[in-house]
């Protein structure tokens, strides 16, 4: 996956996963409006540490820094935080705040309330999914009444199904060979 972008309202946007080439895709989609879109990004959610879900993150942070010096909130696995800190020390400082997805589980706390306000949501939380260590989906209930559920790679996951019940929009990866369909059921 390259990325999934969600415009939350006229002033806020969120990116879900940020693979290599994300910036180029955004440039092709938004053209001359790209600076405005980068400014609107409030949060980038990274579902898990596999490279195809986060390698475009540094370029997005660097390009966003040119038009909006305020740090963007990154929600993701702990290893992602370490990777960002090492890059910042060794190569180029990029502004970001970080929240560990495991601290944002769908049960309710101050971090989730802060995130919800930042994104215009009534409720927001992460759900552990069945993929690699520290893999998560995210559920966002927007103040306008719609509900979004997003997951990168996962096997069938009852916790995500439960948290995502009554979703307005479901976004997930679904790559599976036809002869292995029985494993997905």
C-alpha positions in Angstrom: 0.0 0.0 0.0 1.1 3.5 -0.6 -1.2 5.4 1.7 -4.8 6.2 2.5 -5.7 9.8 3.0 -8.8 11.0 4.7 -10.0 14.6 4.7 -11.8 14.9 8.0 -13.3 18.3 7.3 -12.3 21.5 5.5 -9.3 22.1 7.9 -8.1 18.6 9.0 -6.8 15.5 7.2 -5.3 12.2 8.3 -3.0 9.7 6.5 -3.3 6.0 7.3 -0.1 4.2 6.4 2.6 6.0 4.5 4.5 3.7 2.1 7.2 4.7 -0.3 5.9 7.0 -3.0 3.2 8.6 -0.8 4.4 12.1 -1.5 4.4 11.5 -5.3 0.9 10.2 -5.1 -0.3 13.2 -3.1 1.3 15.5 -5.6 -0.4 13.7 -8.5 -3.8 13.8 -6.8 -3.7 17.3 -5.3 -1.3 19.2 -7.7 -1.1 22.9 -6.8 -3.3 22.3 -3.7 -0.7 20.0 -2.1 0.8 22.6 0.2 -2.7 23.2 1.6 -3.3 19.5 2.1 0.1 19.0 3.8 -0.8 21.9 6.2 -4.1 20.2 7.0 -2.5 16.8 8.0 -3.0 16.5 11.8 -2.2 12.8 12.2 -0.4 10.0 10.5 -1.4 6.5 11.6 1.0 3.7 10.8 -0.6 0.3 11.3 2.7 -1.7 11.7 6.4 -1.5 11.1 6.6 -3.3 7.7 8.4 -1.1 5.2 5.6 -0.9 2.7 3.5 0.9 5.4 6.0 3.5 6.6 8.9 4.2 4.2 7.2 7.4 2.8 6.8 8.9 6.2 10.1 10.9 6.3 9.5 12.6 3.0 6.0 13.6 4.1 7.3 15.0 7.4 10.1 16.9 5.5 7.7 18.4 2.9 5.1 19.2 5.5 7.7 21.0 7.6 8.3 23.4 4.7 4.6 24.6 4.9 3.7 23.9 8.5 6.4 24.0 11.2 4.2 22.5 13.9 4.8 18.8 14.6 2.4 16.3 13.2 1.1 13.6 15.4 2.3 10.1 14.5 0.4 7.1 16.0 2.2 3.8 15.5 4.2 0.9 16.8 7.1 1.6 19.2 9.8 0.6 16.7 8.5 3.3 14.5 9.3 5.9 17.2 12.8 4.6 17.5 13.3 4.7 13.7 12.1 8.3 13.6 14.4 9.3 16.5 17.4 7.7 14.9 16.7 9.4 11.6 16.3 12.7 13.3 19.6 12.3 15.1 21.7 10.9 12.2 20.2 12.7 9.2 17.7 15.5 9.4 15.5 16.8 12.2 11.8 16.3 11.4 9.1 17.6 13.8 6.7 15.0 15.1 4.9 14.0 18.2 4.5 10.3 18.8 1.8 8.2 20.5 2.2 4.5 20.8 -0.8 2.7 19.3 -0.9 0.3 22.3 -1.6 3.3 24.5 -4.6 4.1 22.4 -6.6 0.9 22.7 -10.3 1.2 22.1 -11.2 1.4 25.8 -10.8 5.1 26.6 -8.2 7.4 28.1 -6.8 10.9 27.9 -4.6 10.3 24.8 -7.6 9.1 22.9 -9.7 12.1 24.0 -6.8 14.5 22.9 -6.6 12.7 19.6 -10.3 12.8 19.1 -10.3 16.6 19.6 -7.4 17.0 17.2 -9.3 15.2 14.5 -12.8 16.3 15.2 -13.9 12.9 16.4 -16.2 11.9 19.2 -14.2 8.7 19.8 -11.0 7.3 18.5 -9.0 4.3 19.3 -6.6 1.5 18.1 -7.3 -2.2 18.0 -4.7 -4.9 18.0 -4.9 -6.9 14.8 -3.6 -10.4 13.8 -0.5 -9.7 11.8 3.0 -9.1 13.1 4.1 -7.9 16.5 2.6 -4.5 17.4 0.1 -4.3 14.5 -3.0 -2.2 14.9 -6.2 -1.0 13.2 -7.8 2.3 14.0 -11.5 3.2 14.6 -12.7 6.8 14.4 -16.2 8.0 15.1 -16.4 11.5 13.7 -18.5 14.3 15.2 -20.5 14.5 12.0 -21.9 11.0 12.7 -19.8 8.7 10.4 -17.5 6.0 11.6 -14.3 4.8 9.9 -12.5 1.6 10.4 -9.0 1.1 9.0 -6.6 -1.8 9.1 -3.4 -2.6 7.2 -2.5 -6.2 6.9 -4.4 -8.6 9.2 -5.9 -12.1 9.3 -9.5 -12.3 10.5 -9.7 -10.3 13.7 -12.8 -10.5 16.0 -11.6 -7.5 18.0 -11.5 -5.3 14.9 -14.9 -6.6 13.8 -16.4 -5.7 17.3 -14.8 -2.2 17.5 -15.8 -1.5 13.9 -19.4 -2.6 14.2 -21.8 -0.2 12.4 -19.0 1.4 10.5 -19.9 3.8 7.7 -16.5 3.2 5.9 -14.2 0.2 6.2 -10.8 0.4 4.6 -8.5 -2.7 4.8 -6.1 -4.7 2.8 -7.4 -7.8 1.3 -4.8 -9.6 -0.7 -5.2 -13.3 -0.7 -4.7 -16.1 -3.3 -8.0 -17.6 -4.5 -6.9 -21.1 -3.6 -6.3 -20.0 0.1 -9.8 -18.5 0.5 -10.6 -21.1 3.3 -7.9 -19.5 5.4 -9.6 -16.1 5.2 -12.9 -17.4 6.3 
